[in-house]
Amino acid sequence: MEHAVKVSDDPSLDKDSEAADPGSGPFPADKPLQQNADLERGHPTHLNSARSQRSLRSVAPSNQSGFPAGDIPWGPSHPCFPHPNPHVPLNSPLYASTRIIRIRRDWMIAGDLAPTFSNIYPEILEPWVSEQDFRTIIKRVNSGLIAALDPWGWRNWVDAVLGVATGWLWEDLGAAGVKRKLKGVEGFLEDWNRRTGEKEGVRIVSLRRTAYLSLDFQIPDPQVGLVEAERPATRPGTEGNGTIVGPDGES
């Protein structure tokens, strides 16, 4: 004879069962926290404990976006993450002594009509670029790019009509407003590098080099990041460990 099994609707029984068996449930107690390895060269990220992640958040500066930077996983997506410098040769001394702070595109300003960049201040820039200077740079770059590339601007309409009427000779002569305005943005960045950046050892990379996908600040290596403490084991089910290194080189 088959016996019907009655499932209790009392949620307290489920809680008691989870308390009795801490290894069960959606979050087993003995399962370490993990983070995918950083694909950037020379910056593996092997985090296997909650303590490591808390220490990492203490190293990562906060941002001004209205929520703590600890809510953003530490890695290439973090606004303060120092990337290896891809704008210099690998055998160049600058590759070892400098890092790149990447300012991402902000699609909320002009959508896809023109490339614009986020004004969230990465506090890792504080020793070299003040928050006021940073916001001035972002405002000047964004306004210049919108004026140059917005397809609904009156000058762009005039340039399009004259380009068609002259068989694109108008653009070949460099008379189009978009080229002149883009040169103005590049000139502003070069002028800032010459007047202010050289004194602080900072350089803003040309937007043409980054294809307008990011605004890159080249800064001296802040010595903040993750280094591999030991070679990860190759046996199945084993994981490597990581050590957090601060600005003074101590773990």
C-alpha positions as CSV (number, residue, x, y, z in Angstrom):
1,M,0.0,0.0,0.0
2,E,1.3,3.4,-0.9
3,H,1.5,5.9,1.8
4,A,0.9,9.6,1.1
5,V,3.7,11.9,2.3
6,K,2.4,15.2,3.7
7,V,4.6,18.2,3.1
8,S,4.5,20.7,5.9
9,D,3.6,24.3,4.9
10,D,5.3,25.6,8.1
11,P,8.4,27.7,6.9
12,S,10.0,27.3,10.4
13,L,10.6,23.6,9.7
14,D,12.7,24.5,6.6
15,K,14.7,27.0,8.6
16,D,15.4,24.4,11.2
17,S,16.6,21.9,8.6
18,E,18.9,24.5,7.1
19,A,20.3,25.3,10.5
20,A,21.0,21.7,11.2
21,D,22.8,21.2,7.9
22,P,24.9,24.3,7.1
23,G,26.3,22.6,4.0
24,S,23.0,22.5,2.4
25,G,20.9,25.3,0.8
26,P,21.8,27.7,-2.0
27,F,25.0,28.9,-0.3
28,P,27.0,26.1,1.2
29,A,29.2,27.2,4.1
30,D,32.3,25.5,3.0
31,K,32.2,26.9,-0.6
32,P,34.8,29.7,-1.0
33,L,34.0,32.9,-2.8
34,Q,35.6,33.1,-6.2
35,Q,36.3,35.7,-8.8
36,N,37.2,35.2,-12.4
37,A,40.8,35.8,-13.3
38,D,41.7,39.2,-14.7
39,L,42.5,38.8,-18.3
40,E,44.7,41.8,-18.2
41,R,48.4,40.8,-18.5
42,G,50.2,40.5,-15.2
43,H,47.2,41.0,-12.9
44,P,45.7,37.6,-12.0
45,T,42.9,37.8,-9.4
46,H,42.5,34.7,-7.4
47,L,40.1,35.4,-4.5
48,N,38.9,32.5,-2.4
49,S,37.7,34.0,0.8
50,A,35.4,36.7,2.1
51,R,38.3,38.2,4.0
52,S,40.3,38.7,0.7
53,Q,37.3,40.5,-0.8
54,R,36.9,42.8,2.2
55,S,40.6,43.6,2.2
56,L,40.4,44.4,-1.6
57,R,37.5,46.8,-1.0
58,S,39.7,48.6,1.6
59,V,42.4,49.1,-1.1
60,A,40.0,50.1,-3.8
61,P,39.1,53.8,-3.5
62,S,35.5,54.9,-3.4
63,N,33.8,56.8,-6.2
64,Q,31.3,59.6,-6.4
65,S,28.5,57.8,-8.2
66,G,26.2,57.7,-5.2
67,F,27.1,54.2,-4.0
68,P,30.3,52.8,-2.4
69,A,33.0,51.5,-4.7
70,G,32.9,48.3,-2.7
71,D,29.7,47.4,-4.5
72,I,31.6,47.2,-7.7
73,P,33.8,44.1,-8.0
74,W,37.5,44.9,-8.0
75,G,38.8,44.3,-11.5
76,P,38.9,45.9,-15.0
77,S,35.4,47.2,-14.7
78,H,36.2,49.2,-11.5
79,P,36.7,52.9,-12.2
80,C,39.9,52.9,-10.1
81,F,41.5,49.8,-11.5
82,P,45.1,50.5,-12.9
83,H,45.3,48.8,-16.3
84,P,48.7,47.9,-17.9
85,N,49.6,50.5,-20.4
86,P,48.7,49.3,-23.9
87,H,49.8,52.5,-25.6
88,V,53.6,51.9,-25.2
89,P,55.8,49.0,-26.4
90,L,56.1,46.0,-24.1
91,N,59.9,46.6,-23.8
92,S,59.5,50.3,-23.0
93,P,60.3,51.5,-19.4
94,L,56.9,53.2,-19.4
95,Y,55.2,49.9,-19.6
96,A,56.6,48.9,-16.2
97,S,56.4,52.3,-14.6
98,T,53.0,53.6,-15.7
99,R,49.4,52.4,-15.6
100,I,46.2,53.5,-17.3
101,I,43.0,54.7,-15.6
102,R,40.2,54.2,-18.1
103,I,37.2,56.6,-18.1
104,R,34.3,54.7,-19.8
105,R,31.7,56.0,-22.2
106,D,28.5,57.4,-20.6
107,W,25.5,56.6,-22.9
108,M,23.1,58.5,-20.7
109,I,24.4,61.9,-21.9
110,A,23.9,61.8,-25.6
111,G,23.0,58.2,-26.4
112,D,24.7,57.0,-29.6
113,L,24.6,60.4,-31.2
114,A,28.1,61.3,-30.0
115,P,30.7,59.7,-27.7
116,T,30.6,61.1,-24.2
117,F,32.5,60.0,-21.1
118,S,31.5,59.4,-17.5
119,N,32.2,62.2,-14.9
120,I,32.5,59.8,-12.0
121,Y,35.8,60.8,-10.4
122,P,38.3,57.9,-9.8
123,E,39.8,58.8,-6.5
124,I,43.0,56.9,-7.5
125,L,43.8,60.0,-9.6
126,E,43.8,62.3,-6.5
127,P,47.6,62.6,-6.2
128,W,47.9,63.8,-9.7
129,V,44.5,65.2,-11.0
130,S,42.1,67.0,-8.7
131,E,38.4,66.4,-8.9
132,Q,37.7,69.9,-10.1
133,D,40.3,69.5,-13.0
134,F,38.9,66.1,-13.8
135,R,35.3,67.4,-14.2
136,T,36.5,70.4,-16.2
137,I,38.3,68.0,-18.6
138,I,35.3,65.7,-19.0
139,K,32.9,68.7,-19.5
140,R,35.2,70.2,-22.1
141,V,35.7,66.9,-24.0
142,N,32.0,65.9,-23.9
143,S,30.7,69.3,-25.1
144,G,33.3,69.4,-27.9
145,L,32.4,65.9,-29.1
146,I,28.7,66.5,-29.0
147,A,29.1,69.7,-31.0
148,A,31.3,67.9,-33.6
149,L,29.5,64.6,-34.0
150,D,25.8,65.3,-33.3
151,P,24.1,64.5,-36.6
152,W,21.3,67.0,-35.8
153,G,23.6,70.0,-35.5
154,W,23.0,72.7,-38.1
155,R,26.6,72.8,-39.2
156,N,26.7,69.1,-39.8
157,W,23.6,69.5,-42.1
158,V,25.3,72.3,-44.0
159,D,28.5,70.2,-44.4
160,A,26.4,67.2,-45.6
161,V,24.7,69.3,-48.3
162,L,27.9,71.0,-49.4
163,G,29.6,67.6,-49.5
164,V,27.0,66.1,-51.8
165,A,26.9,69.2,-54.0
166,T,30.7,69.3,-54.5
167,G,31.2,65.5,-54.8
168,W,32.8,65.4,-51.3
169,L,35.4,67.9,-52.3
170,W,34.2,70.0,-49.4
171,E,35.4,67.4,-46.9
172,D,38.6,66.6,-48.9
173,L,39.6,70.3,-48.5
174,G,39.1,70.0,-44.7
175,A,36.4,72.7,-44.7
176,A,33.9,70.4,-42.8
177,G,33.2,71.6,-39.3
178,V,33.4,68.1,-37.7
179,K,37.1,67.8,-38.5
180,R,37.9,71.3,-37.2
181,K,36.0,70.7,-34.0
182,L,37.6,67.3,-33.4
183,K,41.0,68.9,-33.8
184,G,39.9,71.4,-31.2
185,V,39.2,68.6,-28.7
186,E,42.6,67.0,-29.5
187,G,44.3,70.3,-29.2
188,F,42.7,70.9,-25.8
189,L,44.0,67.5,-24.5
190,E,47.5,68.2,-25.9
191,D,47.5,71.6,-24.3
192,W,46.5,70.2,-20.9
193,N,49.3,67.5,-21.2
194,R,51.8,70.3,-21.9
195,R,50.7,72.8,-19.3
196,T,49.6,70.6,-16.4
197,G,50.2,66.9,-17.1
198,E,53.9,67.1,-17.6
199,K,54.4,68.7,-14.1
200,E,52.5,65.8,-12.5
201,G,53.7,63.0,-14.6
202,V,50.3,62.4,-16.1
203,R,49.2,62.2,-19.7
204,I,45.8,62.0,-21.4
205,V,46.0,59.6,-24.3
206,S,44.6,60.9,-27.7
207,L,41.0,59.9,-28.3
208,R,41.9,58.8,-31.8
209,R,44.2,56.1,-30.3
210,T,41.4,54.8,-28.1
211,A,38.9,55.0,-31.0
212,Y,36.7,57.3,-28.7
213,L,35.8,54.2,-26.7
214,S,37.5,55.5,-23.5
215,L,39.4,58.4,-22.1
216,D,42.7,57.1,-20.8
217,F,44.8,58.8,-18.1
218,Q,48.4,57.6,-18.1
219,I,49.7,57.8,-14.5
220,P,52.7,56.6,-12.5
221,D,52.2,53.0,-11.3
222,P,50.3,53.4,-7.9
223,Q,51.4,49.9,-6.9
224,V,47.9,48.8,-6.1
225,G,46.5,45.6,-7.3
226,L,46.6,41.8,-6.9
227,V,49.6,39.6,-7.5
228,E,49.8,35.8,-7.5
229,A,51.1,34.5,-4.2
230,E,51.7,31.0,-5.4
231,R,51.3,29.0,-8.6
232,P,47.8,27.6,-8.8
233,A,47.7,23.8,-8.4
234,T,46.9,21.8,-11.5
235,R,45.0,19.0,-9.7
236,P,41.3,19.0,-10.3
237,G,39.2,20.8,-7.7
238,T,42.1,22.9,-6.4
239,E,42.3,26.7,-6.6
240,G,45.1,29.2,-6.3
241,N,45.5,31.9,-3.7
242,G,46.0,35.7,-4.0
243,T,47.6,38.3,-1.9
244,I,46.6,42.0,-1.9
245,V,49.5,44.4,-2.3
246,G,49.2,48.0,-1.0
247,P,51.0,51.2,-2.2
248,D,53.9,50.4,0.2
249,G,54.5,47.0,-1.3
250,E,53.4,45.1,1.8
251,S,50.7,42.5,1.8
